[in-house]
Amino acid sequence: MADDPQRNFRSAYYEKVGFRGVEEKKSLEILLKDNPLDLEKLSTFSQRFPLPSMYRIHVWKVLLGILPPHSDSHTLVGCYRKGQYQDILEALEVMRYINSFTPSTHVYLRMFQLESQVLPRCSETMPPDEENEDFLSISRAMEEIVDDPVDCYWLIKCFVNQFHTKFGDSIPHLPKSLEHYLSQEEPRLLNHLKNTGALAQLPHGLWFRRCFAGCLPESSLQRVWDKVISGSCKILVFVALEILLSYKIMLMGINRPEGMVKFLCNIPQENTDAIVTKAIDLWHKYCGTPMHAV
């Protein structure tokens, strides 16, 4: 279909005056009027554009299966979700796993463990292991994005479950992909990482397992999670890649692996929005842009 000159002019004008997402917001509003909702189109939209903040949580809930495609059932299903949340919470209180002083993220962890049938005995509760620390890190980030505790728990649970089910087999291969794309974009930096022994010690395992929770501020992180929730774990590779590219000069000046790891585990928070924007551009450059009609 030929481009619409008038639409292109409007889009260029909106972007120039700071309203880049106006046309995209209108497109999403049209998609959200469908009944039932078209999950494929919603996923494609989320892959192509950042979700407007006013619709982000709703779209996440639909894509993660917390709410069904049929919009007229959303209120009823929302009540069921709230009731289930309350039942699990009360069960944990009765069993004395939680009380009024338990941090909310640890409450979510116990709820998740109870539903997953891996709740340890009270007498056997130990400090969180690696997997539980990953869950808690994602929980802390989600808590900053979502105000309602019921929504927050369901989003954490379904996000973690979807991530492990859908991408569990792919995660171990992401570091190799990172190395490949780094060789395409900045071979000198890759050689420096190899020569100093830092490549194998990069904190990408932590980044990938936690989907950058605890690394990026939530304002930047939610744009990455838009892509993960809508079906791409490959975006994580390009966020890691762009972090390395953005701090290339700093990293090239460090010759000890532990110095690089220390820096990368505490990257400056000021320009993470630009890092995510460039990462999404790289992702589209190498993986293409979904073209399903919206």
Disulfide bonds with the S-S distance in Angstrom:
none
